[in-house]
């Protein structure tokens, strides 16, 4: 007689509400401290893992998150992550480039080029210590370099919104820089995923070819069909639009997963090609956002936290030296590169340093990349932990640094705009639907 099949539902009925409540409490606490809610959610995810709960009470952690149920928590978290990536793509508004295109491209590319260079040099030194067995030097170096160059576009938007800077000149420029940076970073991550998942250069080239074909199909076939359907959506049942959007992001994610560049790229690209301006699309996206961000996404944070173990670094002081080197390279490359480029583009030192601080914010976007690297086997648990801590610290320092720089007197004669240009309620109501900041509870910018 065969053993009864394992039923994960009872364990999930305990784990899921605990995770949601803990992350919600963490988000609220850190919001009161002037930090983006995502900092609280990441922190609580780490504390529920082996770094604290597993250290204080292994039996309690085992009861909350038994090994047999972890794959189901991960699956639900990844489903939430795919929906979130769709929402990020949908809200990616490149119209912010108007009037700032030259400066935005210069700053964003400098904020990628310098971290890529410094990250590559750092990775060459780390390869012998941290590269998992069998991982080639090229994918390891590429991944570390790209992980140094990421900016969290949604978190940056939330910070600017909270400070009433979303439609100021500085805010618009920062958003434009982050938008270009975001697109470039995801393209680079796709390259890393292709190289890391492929067994040879020939396989990588074939993956790249299929990726181009998929991109062309999304832009020239799927996008026109969606635009045509959106024009008729006002007469459609809104629940049907939600089903179409969710099914579309899942199918797009499936295709890119089969191609070899990870499912999240398909979900993100489906969001990019989904037409804006349709009331039915906006309402359906809002409903998806209202459930995904507070309910499913915390499961992704806990999945990340369960893979993050600070104890892996405590046995060897050289691990902490490498962690300090990673943090220094991340800050110098991203903050320094962005600041220098903004200054050369004619910004005052105060504005240039503010842009650098914003571009150094990594948040959830970095966690997505790090989980991708761990899943591909390009990095191991110890380096994963170091990079998660780097993402947490660089994001946490963004708000305090921005506050300090906005209080520093501007350069003499520079004519910097006053902070009184904050967004008013009336002005925000006049923003386009795709660029208008949404409340923390309903916008990916609020995570």
C-alpha positions as CSV (number, residue, x, y, z in Angstrom):
1,X,0.0,0.0,0.0
2,X,1.5,3.3,-1.1
3,X,2.1,6.1,1.4
4,X,-0.5,9.0,1.3
5,X,0.6,11.9,-0.8
6,X,1.9,15.0,1.1
7,X,-0.7,17.7,1.5
8,X,1.0,21.1,1.8
9,X,-2.2,23.1,2.5
10,X,-2.3,22.8,6.3
11,X,1.3,24.0,6.6
12,X,0.6,26.8,4.1
13,X,-2.4,27.9,6.1
14,X,0.0,28.7,9.0
15,X,3.0,30.0,7.1
16,X,1.3,32.3,4.7
17,X,-0.6,34.5,7.2
18,X,2.5,34.6,9.5
19,X,4.6,35.8,6.6
20,X,2.1,38.4,5.4
21,X,1.5,39.8,8.9
22,X,5.2,39.9,9.7
23,X,6.2,41.7,6.4
24,X,3.2,44.1,6.8
25,X,4.4,45.0,10.3
26,X,8.0,45.4,9.1
27,X,6.9,47.6,6.2
28,X,4.8,49.8,8.6
29,X,7.6,50.1,11.1
30,X,10.3,51.1,8.5
31,X,7.9,53.5,6.9
32,X,7.6,55.3,10.2
33,X,11.4,55.5,10.3
34,X,11.4,57.3,6.9
35,X,12.5,54.2,5.0
36,X,10.8,52.6,1.9
37,X,8.5,49.7,3.0
38,X,10.6,47.3,1.0
39,X,13.4,47.7,3.5
40,X,11.1,46.4,6.3
41,X,9.8,43.5,4.1
42,X,13.4,42.4,3.2
43,X,14.6,42.7,6.8
44,X,11.6,40.7,8.1
45,X,12.2,38.1,5.4
46,X,15.8,37.7,6.6
47,X,14.9,37.6,10.3
48,X,12.4,34.8,9.6
49,X,15.3,32.8,8.1
50,X,18.3,31.0,9.6
51,X,19.9,34.4,10.3
52,X,17.7,35.0,13.4
53,X,14.7,32.8,13.9
54,X,16.6,29.7,12.8
55,X,19.4,30.6,15.2
56,X,17.2,31.4,18.2
57,X,14.7,28.6,17.8
58,X,15.4,26.1,15.0
59,X,12.3,24.0,16.1
60,X,10.0,27.0,15.7
61,X,11.4,27.8,12.3
62,X,11.1,24.2,11.2
63,X,7.5,24.2,12.4
64,X,6.7,27.4,10.5
65,X,8.6,26.5,7.4
66,X,9.0,22.7,7.2
67,X,11.3,21.7,4.3
68,X,8.5,19.9,2.4
69,X,6.5,23.1,2.2
70,X,9.3,25.4,1.1
71,X,8.9,24.6,-2.6
72,X,5.2,25.6,-2.4
73,X,6.1,28.9,-0.6
74,X,8.7,29.6,-3.3
75,X,6.3,28.8,-6.1
76,X,3.7,31.2,-4.7
77,X,6.3,33.9,-4.2
78,X,7.6,33.5,-7.7
79,X,4.1,33.8,-9.1
80,X,3.8,37.0,-7.2
81,X,7.2,38.1,-8.5
82,X,6.1,37.5,-12.1
83,X,2.9,39.6,-11.5
84,X,5.1,42.3,-9.9
85,X,7.5,42.3,-12.9
86,X,4.5,42.7,-15.2
87,X,3.4,45.7,-13.2
88,X,6.9,47.2,-13.3
89,X,6.9,46.9,-17.0
90,X,3.4,48.4,-17.3
91,X,4.4,51.4,-15.2
92,X,7.7,52.0,-16.9
93,X,7.1,55.4,-18.3
94,X,9.8,56.5,-20.8
95,X,8.0,59.8,-21.3
96,X,10.1,61.1,-18.4
97,X,13.0,61.3,-20.9
98,X,11.4,64.3,-22.6
99,X,13.6,67.3,-22.0
100,X,16.2,65.1,-20.1
101,X,17.1,62.5,-22.7
102,X,20.7,63.7,-23.1
103,X,21.5,64.0,-19.4
104,X,19.5,60.9,-18.6
105,X,21.4,58.7,-21.0
106,X,24.7,60.1,-19.9
107,X,24.1,59.6,-16.2
108,X,22.4,56.2,-16.6
109,X,25.2,54.8,-18.8
110,X,27.9,56.2,-16.5
111,X,26.1,54.6,-13.6
112,X,26.3,51.3,-15.3
113,X,29.7,51.5,-17.0
114,X,31.7,52.3,-13.8
115,X,30.0,49.6,-11.6
116,X,30.4,47.1,-14.5
117,X,34.1,47.9,-14.7
118,X,34.8,47.9,-10.9
119,X,32.5,44.9,-10.4
120,X,34.4,42.9,-13.0
121,X,37.7,43.6,-11.3
122,X,36.2,42.7,-7.9
123,X,34.7,39.5,-9.4
124,X,38.1,38.4,-10.8
125,X,39.5,38.6,-7.3
126,X,36.5,36.8,-5.7
127,X,36.3,34.0,-8.3
128,X,38.6,31.5,-6.6
129,X,36.9,32.0,-3.2
130,X,33.2,32.3,-4.0
131,X,32.6,30.8,-7.5
132,X,30.7,27.4,-7.1
133,X,32.4,24.4,-8.5
134,X,32.0,24.1,-12.3
135,X,31.0,27.7,-12.8
136,X,33.0,29.4,-15.6
137,X,34.9,32.6,-15.0
138,X,32.9,34.5,-17.6
139,X,29.3,34.0,-16.2
140,X,30.6,34.6,-12.7
141,X,32.3,37.9,-13.6
142,X,29.4,39.0,-15.7
143,X,26.9,38.4,-13.0
144,X,28.8,40.2,-10.2
145,X,29.4,43.1,-12.6
146,X,25.7,43.4,-13.5
147,X,24.6,43.1,-9.8
148,X,26.8,46.1,-9.0
149,X,25.0,48.2,-11.6
150,X,21.3,47.8,-10.7
151,X,19.0,50.5,-9.7
152,X,15.6,49.8,-8.2
153,X,13.2,51.9,-10.4
154,X,10.0,51.2,-8.3
155,X,11.7,52.0,-5.0
156,X,13.2,55.2,-6.4
157,X,9.8,56.3,-7.6
158,X,8.3,55.6,-4.2
159,X,11.0,57.7,-2.4
160,X,10.4,60.6,-4.8
161,X,6.7,60.4,-4.3
162,X,6.9,60.4,-0.5
163,X,9.1,63.5,-0.7
164,X,6.9,65.4,-3.1
165,X,9.7,65.4,-5.6
166,X,8.1,63.2,-8.3
167,X,7.4,66.1,-10.7
168,X,10.2,68.4,-9.8
169,X,13.0,68.9,-12.3
170,X,15.4,66.7,-10.1
171,X,12.7,64.1,-9.7
172,X,12.0,63.9,-13.4
173,X,15.7,63.6,-14.3
174,X,16.2,60.9,-11.7
175,X,13.2,58.9,-13.0
176,X,14.5,59.3,-16.5
177,X,17.9,58.1,-15.5
178,X,16.4,55.1,-13.6
179,X,14.2,54.2,-16.6
180,X,17.1,54.0,-19.0
181,X,19.2,52.2,-16.3
182,X,16.4,49.7,-15.7
183,X,16.0,48.8,-19.3
184,X,19.8,48.4,-19.8
185,X,20.2,46.4,-16.6
186,X,17.4,43.9,-17.6
187,X,19.0,43.5,-21.0
188,X,22.4,42.8,-19.3
189,X,20.7,40.3,-16.9
190,X,19.2,38.5,-19.9
191,X,22.7,38.2,-21.4
192,X,24.0,36.8,-18.1
193,X,21.1,34.3,-17.9
194,X,21.7,33.2,-21.4
195,X,25.4,32.7,-20.8
196,X,24.9,31.1,-17.4
197,X,22.2,28.7,-18.6
198,X,23.9,27.7,-21.8
199,X,26.5,25.1,-22.0
200,X,28.5,26.7,-24.9
201,X,28.8,29.9,-26.9
202,X,26.8,28.3,-29.6
203,X,23.9,27.6,-27.2
204,X,24.2,31.2,-25.9
205,X,24.1,32.5,-29.5
206,X,21.0,30.4,-30.2
207,X,19.3,31.7,-27.0
208,X,20.1,35.3,-28.1
209,X,18.6,34.7,-31.5
210,X,15.4,33.3,-30.1
211,X,15.3,36.2,-27.7
212,X,15.4,38.7,-30.6
213,X,12.6,36.8,-32.4
214,X,10.5,36.8,-29.2
215,X,11.1,40.5,-28.7
216,X,10.1,41.3,-32.3
217,X,6.9,39.2,-31.9
218,X,6.0,41.0,-28.7
219,X,6.5,44.5,-30.3
220,X,5.0,43.9,-33.7
221,X,2.4,41.2,-33.2
222,X,1.3,41.1,-29.5
223,X,1.4,44.8,-28.9
224,X,-0.9,45.8,-31.8
225,X,-3.3,43.0,-30.9
226,X,-3.4,44.2,-27.3
227,X,-3.9,47.8,-28.4
228,X,-6.8,46.8,-30.6
229,X,-8.3,44.8,-27.9
230,X,-7.9,47.6,-25.3
231,X,-9.9,49.9,-27.6
232,X,-12.9,47.5,-27.2
233,X,-12.2,46.7,-23.5
234,X,-14.7,49.4,-22.3
235,X,-17.4,47.1,-23.5
236,X,-15.8,44.0,-22.0
237,X,-16.3,42.5,-18.6
238,X,-13.4,43.8,-16.4
239,X,-12.8,40.4,-14.9
240,X,-12.2,39.1,-18.4
241,X,-9.5,41.8,-19.0
242,X,-7.8,40.7,-15.7
243,X,-7.8,37.1,-16.9
244,X,-6.3,38.0,-20.2
245,X,-3.6,40.1,-18.6
246,X,-2.7,37.4,-16.1
247,X,-2.7,34.6,-18.6
248,X,-0.7,36.8,-21.0
249,X,2.1,37.4,-18.5
250,X,2.2,33.8,-17.5
251,X,2.5,32.6,-21.2
252,X,5.1,35.3,-21.9
253,X,7.0,34.1,-18.9
254,X,6.8,30.5,-20.0
255,X,8.2,31.3,-23.4
256,X,11.2,33.2,-22.1
257,X,11.8,30.4,-19.6
258,X,11.8,27.9,-22.5
259,X,14.1,30.2,-24.5
260,X,16.6,30.2,-21.5
261,X,16.5,33.8,-20.3
262,X,14.3,33.3,-17.2
263,X,10.5,33.7,-16.9
264,X,10.6,37.1,-15.2
265,X,11.8,38.7,-18.5
266,X,8.7,37.5,-20.3
267,X,6.4,38.9,-17.6
268,X,8.3,42.2,-17.6
269,X,8.2,42.5,-21.4
270,X,4.5,41.7,-21.5
271,X,3.9,44.6,-19.1
272,X,6.0,46.9,-21.4
273,X,3.9,46.1,-24.5
274,X,0.5,46.3,-22.7
275,X,-1.2,49.5,-23.8
276,X,-1.7,52.3,-21.3
277,X,-4.7,54.7,-21.1
278,X,-7.4,52.0,-21.1
279,X,-9.7,52.2,-18.1
280,X,-10.2,48.5,-18.1
281,X,-6.5,47.8,-18.2
282,X,-5.8,50.2,-15.4
283,X,-8.5,48.8,-13.2
284,X,-7.4,45.2,-13.9
285,X,-3.8,46.1,-13.2
286,X,-4.9,47.8,-9.9
287,X,-6.7,44.7,-8.8
288,X,-3.8,42.5,-9.6
289,X,-1.5,44.9,-7.8
290,X,-3.8,45.1,-4.7
291,X,-3.5,41.3,-4.2
292,X,0.1,40.6,-5.5
293,X,2.0,43.2,-3.6
294,X,0.7,42.7,0.0
295,X,-0.1,38.9,-0.2
296,X,2.1,37.1,-2.7
297,X,5.2,39.2,-2.8
298,X,6.1,38.8,0.9
299,X,6.4,35.1,0.2
300,X,9.2,35.9,-2.2
301,X,10.9,38.0,0.5
302,X,10.7,35.1,2.9
303,X,12.0,32.7,0.3
304,X,15.0,35.0,-0.1
305,X,15.4,35.3,3.6
306,X,15.4,31.5,4.1
307,X,18.4,31.4,1.6
308,X,20.2,34.2,3.5
309,X,22.3,33.0,6.4
310,X,24.6,35.5,8.1
311,X,26.1,32.7,10.0
312,X,27.9,31.7,6.8
313,X,30.1,34.8,7.2
314,X,30.8,34.6,10.9
315,X,33.3,31.8,10.9
316,X,35.9,33.6,8.7
317,X,36.8,37.3,9.1
318,X,37.9,37.4,5.4
319,X,34.3,36.9,4.5
320,X,33.4,40.2,6.2
321,X,36.3,41.9,4.4
322,X,34.9,40.7,1.1
323,X,31.5,42.0,2.2
324,X,33.0,45.4,2.9
325,X,34.7,45.3,-0.5
326,X,31.4,44.5,-2.2
327,X,29.6,47.4,-0.4
328,X,32.5,49.8,-1.2
329,X,32.5,48.9,-4.9
330,X,28.7,49.1,-5.1
331,X,28.6,52.5,-3.6
332,X,31.7,53.9,-5.4
333,X,30.6,52.6,-8.7
334,X,27.0,53.5,-8.7
335,X,26.9,56.6,-6.5
336,X,30.3,57.9,-7.8
337,X,29.6,57.2,-11.4
338,X,26.1,58.8,-11.3
339,X,27.3,61.8,-9.4
340,X,30.3,62.5,-11.7
341,X,28.2,62.1,-14.9
342,X,25.4,64.4,-13.5
343,X,28.0,67.0,-12.5
344,X,29.6,66.9,-16.0
345,X,26.1,67.3,-17.4
346,X,25.8,70.6,-15.7
347,X,24.0,69.7,-12.4
348,X,25.0,71.4,-9.2
349,X,27.0,69.4,-6.7
350,X,23.9,69.1,-4.5
351,X,21.7,67.8,-7.3
352,X,24.5,65.6,-8.6
353,X,25.0,64.0,-5.2
354,X,21.2,63.6,-4.8
355,X,21.0,61.8,-8.2
356,X,23.9,59.6,-7.2
357,X,22.2,58.6,-3.9
358,X,18.9,57.8,-5.7
359,X,20.7,55.7,-8.4
360,X,22.5,53.8,-5.7
361,X,19.1,52.5,-4.4
362,X,18.8,48.8,-5.3
363,X,15.8,47.4,-3.4
364,X,13.7,44.6,-4.8
365,X,15.2,44.7,-8.2
366,X,18.6,43.6,-6.8
367,X,16.9,40.7,-4.9
368,X,15.3,39.5,-8.2
369,X,18.7,39.5,-9.9
370,X,20.4,37.7,-6.9
371,X,17.8,35.0,-6.8
372,X,18.3,34.5,-10.5
373,X,22.0,34.1,-10.0
374,X,21.5,31.6,-7.2
375,X,19.0,29.7,-9.2
376,X,21.4,29.5,-12.2
377,X,24.1,28.3,-9.8
378,X,26.4,31.2,-10.8
379,X,26.8,32.2,-7.1
380,X,26.7,30.2,-3.9
381,X,24.9,30.8,-0.5
382,X,27.7,32.8,1.1
383,X,28.1,35.3,-1.7
384,X,24.3,35.4,-2.0
385,X,24.1,36.5,1.6
386,X,26.8,39.2,1.1
387,X,25.0,40.6,-1.9
388,X,21.6,40.6,-0.1
389,X,23.2,42.6,2.7
390,X,24.7,45.0,0.2
391,X,21.3,45.5,-1.4
392,X,19.7,46.1,2.0
393,X,22.3,48.7,3.1
394,X,22.5,50.6,-0.2
395,X,18.7,50.9,-0.2
396,X,18.5,51.9,3.4
397,X,21.0,54.7,3.1
398,X,19.2,56.3,0.2
399,X,16.5,58.3,2.2
400,X,18.9,59.6,4.9
401,X,21.5,60.6,2.3
402,X,18.9,62.4,0.2
403,X,17.6,64.2,3.2
404,X,21.1,65.4,4.1
405,X,21.9,66.6,0.6
406,X,18.6,68.5,0.2
407,X,19.5,70.4,3.4
408,X,23.0,71.3,2.2
409,X,23.1,74.9,0.7
410,X,23.4,74.8,-3.1
411,X,26.4,76.0,-5.0
412,X,26.7,79.8,-5.1
413,X,25.0,81.2,-8.2
414,X,23.8,77.8,-9.4
415,X,20.2,78.8,-9.2
416,X,18.9,75.5,-7.9
417,X,15.2,75.1,-7.8
418,X,13.6,75.4,-4.3
419,X,12.1,72.3,-2.6
420,X,8.7,74.2,-2.7
421,X,8.2,72.6,-6.1
422,X,6.8,69.5,-4.4
423,X,3.8,67.7,-5.9
424,X,0.5,69.1,-4.7
425,X,-2.6,67.0,-4.6
426,X,-4.1,69.0,-7.5
427,X,-1.0,68.6,-9.6
428,X,-0.8,64.9,-9.0
429,X,-4.4,64.5,-10.1
430,X,-3.5,66.0,-13.5
431,X,-0.7,63.5,-14.1
432,X,-1.3,60.8,-16.8
433,X,-2.6,57.6,-15.5
434,X,0.5,55.6,-16.3
435,X,2.9,58.1,-14.5
436,X,0.7,59.2,-11.6
437,X,2.1,58.0,-8.3
438,X,-0.1,55.5,-6.5
439,X,-0.5,54.9,-2.8
440,X,2.0,52.7,-1.1
441,X,-0.5,49.9,-0.6
442,X,-1.3,49.5,-4.3
443,X,1.8,50.4,-6.2
444,X,4.9,48.4,-6.9
445,X,6.7,51.6,-6.1
446,X,5.4,51.1,-2.6
447,X,7.1,47.8,-1.9
